Amino acid sequence: MLRILASVVILVSVISCGSSRKASNLRSQDFDASRTATTVVSTTVDGVQTTTATPSAATSMADARAQHSPATSPMPAEPEPQMSQIDSILAYAKTFIGTPYQWAANGPSSFDCSGFVKYVFNHFGYELPRTSTNMSLKFPRVESWADLRPGDLIFFGERNNIRKVGHVGIIYSLDEEHGSFFFIHASVNNGVEIQRYTNPYYMMRYIGAGRVIE
């Protein structure tokens, strides 16, 4: 009887030990799976053995998501609008608004009408004559009113002889709705200003226009 009991005790101990060892192996496998696996490669070159370890295909969930996530890049900057040369000339001319008029003055602290126009265009590399009369003779005339455009020179007659060129300005913008335009010039009373053509004083003295920039 004692021999039978001893055999049963030994059998139970063996079963318990096997179950514990199996559970321990499972926990060890779970722990190993949670780490990034590596592959060890041994090579022998000229009698020298070299061992290298490289990551295997097993990666963490975070690594897998990073591999499949699209690369992010900043949005391209919007290109800045480019100003035409005429726009640049007009913008530069506008910076002198309020500069006082002085006869025969060439700027930049004061101007007469042709001195102002010459100064503005010279800043952009255009050599203009000094007087409004010579300017009207140098550049091609814009014959049709419909062909006028910003940047054209606009010529007016003298006070005592409205058919002889005595004043010049630069067309600043067109007012197509009213069949008119605005021009920037150095006026005797107000200095550099933007004036509407429909002012009767200028309408009655209008002679024509010339084009500096084709």
WODALIN-V522764 format. One record per residue. RES is the residue in one small letter. SS is DSSP state (H for helix, E for strand, - for the rest). Layout:
RES_SS / RES_SS
This chain:
m_- / l_H / r_H / i_H / l_H / a_H / s_H / v_H / v_H / i_H / l_H / v_H / s_H / v_H / i_H / s_H / c_H / g_H / s_H / s_H / r_H / k_H / a_H / s_H / n_H / l_H / r_H / s_H / q_H / d_H / f_H / d_H / a_H / s_H / r_- / t_- / a_- / t_E / t_E / v_E / v_E / s_E / t_E / t_E / v_E / d_- / g_- / v_E / q_E / t_E / t_E / t_E / a_E / t_E / p_E / s_- / a_- / a_- / t_- / s_- / m_H / a_H / d_H / a_H / r_H / a_H / q_H / h_H / s_- / p_- / a_- / t_- / s_- / p_- / m_- / p_- / a_- / e_- / p_- / e_- / p_- / q_- / m_- / s_- / q_H / i_H / d_H / s_H / i_H / l_H / a_H / y_H / a_H / k_H / t_- / f_- / i_- / g_- / t_- / p_E / y_E / q_- / w_- / a_- / a_- / n_E / g_- / p_- / s_- / s_E / f_E / d_- / c_H / s_H / g_H / f_H / v_H / k_H / y_H / v_H / f_H / n_H / h_- / f_- / g_- / y_- / e_- / l_- / p_- / r_- / t_- / s_H / t_H / n_H / m_H / s_H / l_H / k_H / f_- / p_E / r_E / v_- / e_- / s_- / w_H / a_H / d_H / l_- / r_- / p_- / g_- / d_- / l_E / i_E / f_E / f_E / g_E / e_- / r_- / n_- / n_- / i_- / r_- / k_- / v_E / g_E / h_E / v_E / g_E / i_E / i_E / y_E / s_E / l_E / d_E / e_H / e_H / h_H / g_- / s_E / f_E / f_E / f_E / i_E / h_E / a_E / s_E / v_- / n_- / n_- / g_E / v_E / e_E / i_E / q_E / r_E / y_- / t_- / n_- / p_H / y_H / y_H / m_H / m_- / r_- / y_E / i_E / g_E / a_E / g_E / r_E / v_- / i_- / e_-
